[in-house]
Amino acid sequence: MHQRGEDGHKGIFAAAVDEIFNSRTRNANIAKAMDWFRKKTTLLEAKRGSTTLSARRQDGRKRVNLRVLPGRGRRRSKWVTWLYNHLVDEFDRLRKAGLKFDAPLLRQLALRILRTQGDGYDNDSVDSKGALLREKVTPRWIQSFTECHNIVLRTQTGKKQVSEAKQREIEQAVASHLGKMKRGFEDGSLNEDTAENIDETHFVIDFDNGKTLGFVGEKKVKYADVVSGGEGMTMVVRISGGPGARILPPTMIFMNKGSSYPIRGVKDDTPGVCYRTGPKGWMDKRGFREFLGERRSMSADRLGRVKTIFLDNCSSHLSEAECKTELTKLNARLKFFPANATDLCQPADSFVIAKIKDVWARKWNEKKFDLIEDEQWQDSIRKDGAWSGKLKNPGKNFFLKLAAEAVREVNSKRDKKGLNYARKAMIRCGLSLDVDGTWNIEQLFPHLKEIIHKYPDHFADKVSSSSDEADNEDNEAVVEAVIGTLPDGGLYLDL
């Protein structure tokens, strides 16, 4: 039929009806087919939520298809239209102010608007049948509202939102930092071949978000856990700069209550990686000092040049004054990124660590396949008579090899221009010269170019910056947001 339509044949509707439907109701079916075809474009191009409605039943969630076009169903009540308009405006305003929303909070906001906004409605208002409006604002009502306005559950991206004043201060510090990079490379005080960036990233033995794929209708959903699946470890990622930029051999920090090193049964001789330990499996000041003193973790420049190590102002990182001995042996200096801005201007944070974690997760999943196929379950009974029945932990030696393999694989990858990820990240964050041998604004990430455009005076060092001294305190506070009411009935966000 489709081909006949493209060839320009007439009578397609009638021919289709004869092929598909009962001939005894031919005329009625022809009328239906013609009506459906006329409405085809409207139905197919309808916005999300206008032709379907997701509903929860006792036996699970179902998707209900509405059998009418938008605007052809039951007429919306005046109070619903009024509340929809106010609710979507307040939701958008408070969302942009940084309030984290969920369905119960959205319902609370709707009831508050109904109670305080006026316009002929209040807490005791009823509909045409005498039902209280506040009792009609149910979770299902909120669900209909969100689907009508394309409101969906989203995941937090980047750092959590702070006040406009604080965000402005952070961006000004970043602009000042980038200006220093430009001037440093131009006057020779910075050398891209001796610039490095170090950063820590946390891993757990078993990446688990509580969800897994399964067949519809399954009553039980189970998947295998690993012994000590919640145990954490840290990888210290180190990136070099210049044309020879690469991710250097990493250092792993394992969890060990007594910070013992070496751990019994775990030799520190795996090629391409070394390790230390800590009570929480995270970098601390003692671990940072050991990191600087371990030649496999950090070594001096082979040509005797001064190294510049860029890092964030995490409290576990020592200041230059606290590690003079180690820095003297390395012929190195420390340069701290602006406080609270490492997600904006640190190369390791840009995408290098994400690439390492992608490889790590893939190889770890391959290992779990092998453990299950080989039936490597922890079924041995302990002295107390208990046993877990989980997958066996492959051990720290496996994770040392996994770290080295992940870094090697990421180092081997190239982008469309032939740059490896370390080189690309250092250039895009301004810690290396561009491929043409100059430092220019166009080489930077778009968000960094935008910051320079917003604060050109800070970039050009025409104003003093409070970020000249390292700030070892995390200035981001947890914000408790409360919806309040103004005297005129308006709403505001009380932080």
Secondary structure, 3 states (H helix, E strand, C coil): CHHHHHCCCCCHHHHHHHHHCCHHHHHHHHHHHHHHHHCHHHHHCCCCCCCEEEEEECCEEEEEECCCCCCCCCCCCHHHHHHHHHHHHHHHHHHHCCCCCCHHHHHHHHHHHHHHCECCECCCCECCCCCEHHHHCCHHHHHHHHHHCCCCCCCCCCCCCCCHHHHHHHHHHHHHHHHHHHHHHHHCCCCHHHEEEEEEEEEECCCCCCCCCCCCCCCCCCCCCECCCCCEEEEEEEEECCCCCCEEEEEEEEECCCCCCCCCCCCCCCCCCEEEEECCCCCCHHHHHHHHHCCCCCCCCCCCCCEEEEECCCCCCCCHHHHHHHHHHHCEEEEECCCCCHHHHCHHHHHHHHHHHHHHHHHHHHHHHHHHHCCCECCCCCCCCCCCCCECCCCHHHHHHHHHHHHHHHHHCCCCCCCCHHHHHHHHCCCCCCCCCCCCHHHCCHHHHHHHHHCHHHHCCCCCCCCCCCCCCCCCCCCCCEEEECCCCCEEEEC
